[in-house]
Amino acid sequence: KHVVIGGGTGFIGTQIVNLLSHKGISYTCISRMPGPNRISWHDLECYGLPENTTAVINVAGQNILDPKQRWSEGFKQNVINSRVETTKSLAKAIIYTKADAFVTISGVSYYKPNDKEYTEESKCEKYDFLSKLCHEWEAAAQLPKDSNIRQTTIRSGVVLGKTGGMIKQIYLPFFFGLGGPIANGNQYMPWIHISDLVNLFLFSIENKTVHGILNGVAPQIITNKEFTKAFASVMQRPAFIPVPRIFLNSIFNKERVKIMLEGQKVIPKRVKELGFQYQYVDINCACAEVIGKNKL
Ligand code: NDP
């Protein structure tokens, strides 16, 4: 087996690589920076995928949570291209290989935030920048109808892990006791522990019955307020002071603020039906692992 991972150097990609190495599966990452076991996107365009490729994953994408980035039109275009164009390049290249699985990431922003419960079967129209992005990202992963390659899209919730994503951003404020719910904290926060997400990628590669959309979220539905309570509790810090909406609106672009103020109620119906076993089904256990306290 040989797996190619677009974005294999990032927070999620590195954990996928670690799991593959642990299982003795060889891999190649696609990155903008040279390094061992890496090819560039340009190499992919020119020479295609390595001949021995058996599965392809794409988790590349310009970081949308980076607080240093201003959401200019140029940045937004970068956000789109780094996901849609990389996915398109891989979809184009995979058909010339003997690979049997193509697994790409998308986001729960595909679903419109309201009180509705969304399963993988729910259809949503595009309604804002991020949902439009998810639609284009998922369309880019589609393979020709006559292809025998299983194509899976994992619509991921907020990924909880020590080394990146949201936790990396909020760790210090919470550490100094400055953490708190965002606005009233009643917005849903679809979440998944990094180990479960990475296992879901491997499950999708290895399990011949998996294809189509999977909601990459834990089965437990929580709100931002509940997450804040769980995280502050394992950090042993107070987190009572809410981050006011007006403060967020004054420093961040409206699309970025929406990510923080809105959330969807997402159910991993197909993931459960397919028999995937989660390691973290409870937010307290997930937070405890993330900050290194193995409370079970
Ligand atoms: P990281 O920022 O840690 O990693 C992103 C990866 O994408 C890096 O490996 C980087 O590779 C590559 N990348 C960054 N910018 C570009 C670009 N302009 N062109 C091509 N490649 C680029 O992100 P995560 O691992 O957290 O997330 C990976 C993907 O998963 C993203 O698309 C993200 O939207 C999606 N996702 C993440 C969630 C989360 O909570 N973390 C939730 C839902 C979806 P290099 O620098 O080596 O080229």
Residues whose N, C-alpha, C, O or C-beta is under 5 A from the ligand:
A	BS01	NDP	G7 G8 T9 G10 F11 I12 G13 S31 R32 M33 V59 A60 G61 Q62 N63 N78 S82 I105 S106 G107 S156 G157 V158 V159 G164 G165
